[in-house]
């Protein structure tokens, strides 16, 4: 309809934020934007990952391809990924993908010289750029024991075995390969609204109330020990399984509770691989989403120009 505006102004409220975890509310928007944000976080926020491996010496039990695959899956700190160039678009190295603007070089040299098994880990990778290094999971905030954790194991060497290699890390996105995805998991759910019909609830005995509360697989409802009234303990624990609704109908009390999903309110849970912080992942995803929307707007303007100027407009763009 002409003159009608569908513009909305989404709002974000942060609940919990850690380096590798974030929980927030997205309000005053619809599911299309929520799902677009989720998909961008998983597949279109760029990170840095090892993409080329040149193995000089490998006398371990793992073949070259296996080691190269394991190296590619090691998460690398990627705070500068947004500013880097894609190797295919880099004019400094003509797309070769081996220059300071679009790549980072790693070296690994390990040899077992005694009878004790040598663990070759991500901490044995030496980077040409101190800002791009393997993610350190031995930080006390992650819950790992600093004295025992030495990084991600690449291969184990026995006496006399050796591994020497050179690796090139490049910028990429999860849509091209999962090794570039910065997200371990990104989920969202509609925020539930739960209403209890207090008059119907009072017609139940205490045992029936307990049966009703226990019918939910998650602890959504509870009983006040003093007043013996059923109340909503944790609305967000509801998984839209309809078990409590089925229980109410089985008890002959349809309408005992009403549960609705807020169509414009979503609860996001974001966990990262450590390549970027969870808060930065959300900000980068919003930037990428804005770029995609700008591209759509530009495309729409181009189509409108073609309709107005026809072949002249296409000719002015070089078409």
C-alpha positions in Angstrom: 0.0 0.0 0.0 1.4 3.3 -1.0 2.5 5.6 1.9 2.6 2.8 4.4 6.0 2.4 6.2 7.2 -1.0 7.5 10.3 0.5 9.2 11.0 -0.9 12.6 13.6 -0.1 15.2 14.9 -3.3 16.9 16.3 -3.1 20.4 18.8 -5.4 22.0 19.1 -6.0 25.8 22.2 -7.9 26.9 21.6 -10.5 29.7 24.9 -12.3 30.0 28.2 -11.7 28.3 31.5 -13.6 28.5 34.4 -13.9 26.1 32.9 -17.1 24.5 29.2 -16.8 25.5 26.5 -14.2 25.2 22.8 -14.2 25.9 20.6 -11.3 24.8 17.1 -10.2 23.9 16.1 -8.9 20.5 12.9 -7.0 20.6 10.6 -5.0 18.3 11.4 -6.9 15.1 10.2 -10.1 13.3 11.5 -13.6 12.8 13.0 -12.8 9.4 15.5 -10.4 10.9 16.2 -12.7 13.9 16.9 -15.6 11.6 19.0 -13.5 9.2 21.1 -12.4 12.2 21.5 -16.0 13.3 22.6 -17.2 9.8 25.0 -14.3 9.4 26.7 -15.1 12.7 27.1 -18.7 11.7 28.1 -18.4 8.0 29.0 -14.9 7.0 31.1 -13.3 9.7 34.8 -13.6 8.5 37.5 -15.2 10.5 41.1 -16.4 9.8 41.9 -20.1 9.4 44.8 -22.1 8.0 44.0 -22.7 4.3 47.4 -23.9 2.8 49.8 -26.3 4.3 53.3 -27.2 2.9 54.8 -30.2 4.7 58.5 -30.5 4.5 59.0 -33.5 6.8 56.4 -35.9 8.2 57.4 -39.2 9.8 54.4 -39.3 12.1 51.7 -42.0 12.0 49.3 -39.4 10.4 49.4 -38.7 6.7 49.9 -35.2 5.3 46.2 -34.7 4.4 45.1 -35.6 7.9 47.5 -33.2 9.5 46.5 -30.4 7.1 42.8 -31.0 7.9 43.5 -30.8 11.7 45.5 -27.6 11.3 42.6 -26.0 9.3 40.2 -26.7 12.2 42.3 -24.9 14.8 40.6 -21.6 15.7 42.8 -18.6 15.3 42.3 -15.2 17.0 40.5 -13.2 14.3 40.0 -9.7 15.7 41.6 -8.2 12.6 39.7 -10.4 10.1 37.1 -7.7 9.2 40.0 -5.4 8.1 41.9 -8.0 6.1 41.3 -8.7 2.4 40.0 -11.9 0.9 42.9 -13.5 -1.0 40.8 -13.6 -4.2 40.4 -9.8 -4.0 43.9 -8.9 -3.0 45.7 -6.7 -5.5 48.9 -6.6 -3.5 49.7 -10.3 -4.4 47.5 -10.6 -7.5 45.3 -13.2 -5.7 48.1 -15.5 -4.8 47.0 -15.2 -1.1 50.5 -14.9 0.4 51.0 -11.3 1.4 50.7 -9.4 4.7 47.3 -7.9 3.6 45.5 -11.1 3.1 47.4 -13.9 4.9 49.4 -14.9 8.0 52.3 -17.4 7.9 52.8 -20.1 10.4 55.7 -22.5 11.0 55.9 -25.7 13.0 59.0 -27.7 13.8 58.9 -30.6 16.2 61.0 -33.8 16.8 60.8 -36.4 19.5 64.3 -37.2 20.9 63.5 -39.5 23.8 61.2 -42.4 24.7 58.4 -40.2 26.1 55.6 -39.5 23.6 55.7 -35.9 22.4 52.4 -34.0 22.0 52.6 -31.5 19.1 49.9 -29.0 19.8 48.6 -25.6 18.5 51.0 -23.9 20.9 53.9 -25.2 18.7 52.6 -23.1 15.8 54.7 -19.9 15.4 52.9 -17.0 13.7 54.4 -14.2 11.7 51.7 -11.9 13.2 51.4 -11.7 16.9 47.7 -10.7 16.6 46.8 -13.9 14.8 47.6 -16.9 16.9 45.9 -20.2 17.9 43.2 -19.6 20.5 44.5 -20.3 24.0 42.0 -22.5 25.9 44.2 -22.6 29.1 42.7 -19.3 30.3 41.4 -19.8 33.9 38.0 -18.2 32.8 37.3 -21.2 30.5 37.5 -23.7 33.4 40.6 -25.6 32.0 43.5 -26.5 34.2 46.5 -24.2 33.2 49.1 -26.8 34.3 47.8 -29.6 32.1 46.4 -28.0 29.0 48.9 -27.2 26.3 46.6 -26.4 23.4 44.9 -28.5 20.8 46.8 -31.7 19.9 47.8 -31.9 16.3 49.7 -35.2 16.4 51.7 -37.4 18.8 55.3 -38.3 18.0 57.4 -41.2 19.2 61.2 -41.4 19.4 62.8 -40.3 16.1 59.6 -39.0 14.5 59.6 -35.5 13.1 57.2 -32.9 11.7 58.3 -29.8 9.9 55.7 -27.6 8.0 54.7 -24.2 6.8 51.1 -23.0 6.8 49.3 -20.0 5.4 46.1 -18.7 7.1 43.6 -16.7 5.1 40.4 -14.8 5.6 37.2 -16.7 4.9 33.5 -17.2 5.9 31.7 -20.3 7.2 29.6 -20.4 4.0 32.8 -21.5 2.2 34.0 -24.0 4.8 33.1 -24.7 8.4 36.6 -24.0 9.6 35.9 -20.3 9.1 32.7 -20.2 11.2 33.3 -18.2 14.4 30.2 -19.7 16.1 30.0 -23.0 17.9 26.3 -22.5 18.2 23.7 -19.7 17.7 20.1 -20.3 18.7 17.1 -18.1 19.3 13.6 -18.8 20.7 10.4 -16.8 20.9 9.9 -15.3 24.3 6.9 -17.1 25.8 3.9 -15.4 27.6 2.2 -17.7 30.1 -1.1 -16.9 31.8 -2.6 -19.1 34.6 -6.4 -19.2 35.1 -6.4 -18.7 38.8 -10.1 -19.6 39.2 -9.7 -22.9 37.4 -6.4 -23.6 39.3 -8.1 -23.2 42.7 -10.5 -26.1 41.7 -7.6 -28.5 41.7 -6.5 -30.5 44.7 -2.9 -30.2 45.9 -2.1 -33.6 44.4 -3.5 -32.5 41.0 -1.5 -29.3 41.2 1.7 -31.4 41.7 0.8 -33.6 38.8 0.3 -30.6 36.6 3.6 -29.0 37.7 5.4 -32.3 37.1 3.9 -32.8 33.7 6.3 -30.2 32.3 9.7 -31.8 31.3 11.4 -28.5 32.3 10.7 -26.6 35.5 8.3 -24.0 34.1 5.9 -24.0 37.0 6.2 -24.5 40.8 4.0 -24.5 43.9 4.3 -21.9 46.6 4.9 -23.9 49.8 3.0 -21.4 51.9 0.0 -20.5 49.8 0.0 -23.8 47.8 -0.6 -21.7 44.6 0.9 -22.6 41.3 3.1 -19.9 39.8 5.3 -19.5 36.8 8.8 -20.4 38.0 10.8 -19.9 34.7 8.8 -19.0 31.6 11.9 -19.3 29.4 12.3 -22.9 30.3 9.2 -23.7 28.3 10.1 -25.6 25.1 6.8 -25.3 23.3 6.1 -29.0 23.8 2.5 -28.5 24.8 2.8 -31.1 27.6 1.2 -28.9 30.2 -1.7 -28.1 27.8 -2.3 -31.8 27.2 -2.2 -32.5 30.9 -4.8 -29.7 31.6 -7.1 -31.2 28.9 -6.6 -34.7 30.4 -7.6 -33.4 33.8 -10.8 -31.9 32.2 -9.5 -28.4 32.7 -8.9 -26.9 29.2 -7.9 -23.3 29.5 -6.1 -23.9 32.8 -3.1 -22.1 31.3 -2.6 -20.1 28.1 0.8 -20.0 26.4 1.6 -17.6 23.6 4.8 -16.8 21.8 5.7 -13.1 21.5 6.0 -12.6 17.8 8.4 -9.6 18.1 10.6 -10.8 21.0 13.5 -13.3 20.8 16.0 -14.7 23.2 19.4 -15.4 21.6 22.2 -17.7 22.9 25.6 -17.3 21.2 28.6 -19.5 21.8 31.9 -18.9 19.9 34.9 -21.0 19.0 37.1 -18.4 20.5 38.2 -16.9 17.2 36.3 -13.7 18.2 34.6 -12.7 21.4 30.9 -13.3 21.5 30.1 -9.6 21.8 32.3 -8.8 18.8 30.7 -11.6 16.8 27.2 -10.0 17.3 28.6 -6.6 16.3 30.3 -8.0 13.2 27.2 -9.8 12.2 25.1 -6.6 12.4 27.7 -4.9 10.2 27.6 -7.7 7.7 23.8 -7.7 7.7 23.8 -3.9 7.1 26.1 -4.3 4.2 23.8 -6.9 2.7 20.8 -4.7 3.1 22.7 -1.8 1.5 23.5 -4.1 -1.4 19.8 -5.0 -1.8 18.8 -1.3 -1.6 21.4 -0.4 -4.3 20.1 -3.3 -6.5 16.5 -2.0 -6.1 17.7 1.5 -7.0 19.4 0.1 -10.1 16.3 -1.7 -11.2 14.3 1.5 -10.7 16.9 3.4 -12.8 16.7 0.8 -15.6 12.9 1.1 -15.7 13.2 4.9 -15.9 16.1 5.3 -18.3 16.2 1.9 -20.0 19.2 1.2 -22.1 20.8 4.6 -21.3 21.0 3.7 -17.6 22.7 0.3 -18.3 25.1 2.0 -20.7 26.1 4.6 -18.0 27.0 1.8 -15.6 29.1 0.1 -18.3 26.5 -2.6 -19.1 
